């Protein structure tokens, strides 16, 4: 054997190493689809701007009122429209062209940002006006979110839906890290509130452009019922499908029983003597890291079991973080929890998008929006009440440990959810639309774009 005939071990090792990295690294195949790529870029830009405004509004309200009560009212003002329009907007998305609904609801959100900028420049100094604008913003946000979630399965092939969702959540978590940092710099400047709202308005134009470039996306089989009746049809559909019911149930348990963020100020003050910013950022940072190492997510077939494991992992890391008495250990464990939350979010969204038939997807995404927005707020209420009546440790770790038990028992006890295989499953009640009509339509739309 000559020297040229000898196998190159280093080259083989290199290929094996890079192959392993590709299997673990973030799956970017959906970026090859121009429509999806534009939507993702627009979503990323708008999410950073949304987070900038999300920080600026409470700061401006406190600067005007010097009252934490009014700051709290901002959360309530946004939450109620999210519940109403998340459900109702999802029903509308199942009956009309989703591109137009997404565009108009996005324009509402953008107009509210312009109004927030205007009231700042005109020095109106009215807290009730800001609260009213927050309510309108919540309505636009909920409708747009419900519609966008129903659009994704129509512009990417079924097998790439998990990867597309992972990219969406990763970009969102990057926005959760960058947005508050940008807002922190801008609000400290002279006329900082105006700069913050202006930055949001500018960033949101990228999302408007990407939405405008979408092709028409009409429901494959539009809902024959409208309004409140259509909403009830969606809720009835969920209650009759254990897979969907459990996907929502484990999410509610994770957020209500194991979300500790309302305890961060007390923990930073009494236990760690500082570091509240790190505590708030740690979950989002962990989610970003989890997204960058998420190439394996789309290859998991038993997504019911995977979702159960991911939520149990989230709650386990939260439980351990509650016992930590050093800041670095708490931050590390919260980052691990954030990584698990990214995985569970992808599986929840993927199950909703691939299990439900197209004519139900808007309503499923509406319920998803309500759960995602409402769960953490209920978790804040639960954590604060428990900490006030018991101890920080019980409110943090005790409730999270209960979440582990409930999720594992429920995930194993519900047979259809435990056995759910995403590649073998077809949309409930209609198995013909997902793989045939929709994929052809998406391919045609991509060519037209």
Secondary structure, DSSP 8 states (H G I E B T S, - for coil): --TTTS--HHHHHHHHHHHHHHHHS---GGGGSHHHHHHHHHHHHHHHHHHHHHHHHHHHHHHHH--HHHHHHHHHHHHHHHHHHHHHHHHHHTTS-HHHHHHHHHHHHHHHHHHHHHHHHTT---HHHHHHHHHHHHHHHHHHHHHHHHHHHHHS-GGGHHHHHHHHHHHHHHHHHHHHHHHHHHTTSTTHHHHHHHHHHHHHHHHHHHHHTS-----TT--S--HHHHHHHHHHHHHT-HHHHHHHHHHHHHHHHH--GGGHHHIIIIIISS-HHHHHHHHHHHHHHHHHT-TTGGG---HHHHHHHHHHHHHHHHHHHHH--SHHHHHHHHHHHHHHHHHHHHHHHHHHHHHS-HHHHHHHHHHHHHHHHHHHHHHHHHHHHHHHHS-HHIIIIIHHHHHHHHHHHHHHH-HHHHT--TTT---TT-SSIIIIIHHHHHHHHHHH-
